[in-house]
Amino acid sequence: MEQFVKDQIKYGLKYLPSNLFKSLFIKKSSDETEKFRNREFICGICHAHEEYDLLHGANVKWLRSDVNFPFNEDGSVSLPFIHYKETIKRYSENGIKVMAVTPYPQDYLRYGADVRTPEGEKKVVEVTKFIFNELKDYVGGFQITNEMGMPRFTIPFTMDEAAKFIGIQLEALYPIRGDVLIGYNCAGPAADLHARMLPYLKYCDYVGIDIYIGCFGAMYQPMWLYNVLLNYLWAMTRKPILIQEFGYISGGYPKTKEEKKAILRQYGVESEKDAMTKMDVFVENLPEYFRNHVKHLAHNDPSRYYDLLFKSDLKDHLYCELPAVQKIPFCDHTPEGQARFYDKIFKRIFKKKFVCGAIVYMFDDTSRCYICGQSDCPIETKWGIVDRDKNPKPAYYSVKKAFAEIQGQ
Ligand SMILES: [Zn+2]
């Protein structure tokens, strides 16, 4: 089993049940959460592309987007960063605040800013302050990097290094942040991250969580798991909780044995058992983008290929499928099921007084899965509330209605 998974289980057992129990007895809000909600309950969406009419039409007030790394190798300011700054300036002029996600460890490392050395640590802080000062007039908040604990974002850092990477950036921004919100996020419970972040919570305006109940992990996932995760995180951190990403896949179904066999044959094997003895060849036959991703996660160690492809969530990407049990009851993975999800979920989360915002994942359907690169993989291509041609899906109207109700309260 991967070390990341082992740590998640170990820390989950230590912190999740105890904090859930504690959540039954503690206050459900604080002065800090009340102040936050009186200012605004964040109604946001991820990854739009300046479709202002559609965004205003859905009552979206915040956009969450990734900041491009600001420097080239020679130290000059990068064009993608200049472009990013111009874009968020336009968002600001159009009345939409931006929740800017600062760059990932790999981006900093490519620039020689490595939190594992004293000089690198200084460089990380310098880059982060540069980003802040350049963007502070146009953003509403910063999320320091994204989902540490997820191997694809965290590697090559350990969790201790990842927490330090986040923590020193928050510490540097805290005294200069003014009205700009700062915090960090996690994927699911991630108790291993939050435990390491406890010393840095005093620098956070919020703690973010990404929740995708019913979309990952082949098991029965009732909607009340949202309550479980939110209550636990509130009890553990006592900070305003921001749902930085949440959503529901609007397509995908389980593949038949025959369909799976046909996929395996494409890559030169007859069965999963057959693949076990030929993993080198199998991985070399995968589409280039997928192959590179598997090699990155395996640190180029072929002995890890089998577990990655057949025992982790990459299996769904390999077969371009969603297992039958992987859903919230009564919310099918269809455009209608996705809309039903939004109809129900907003009421549930808005009731929790310590929750201070919710950012829908995401604006539009994409043409390729960003994990495996395949266009017919449902996992990362069907999250949009509008389709690839920007036509509103049923979920668009559910989100619009929910945001209107929240803003009217
Ligand atoms: Zn995929």
Boltz pocket constraint, residues with backbone or C-beta under 6 A from the ligand:
constraints:
  - pocket:
      binder: B
      contacts: [[A, 316], [A, 317], [A, 369], [A, 370], [A, 371], [A, 372], [A, 373], [A, 374], [A, 377], [A, 378], [A, 379], [A, 380]]
      max_distance: 6.0
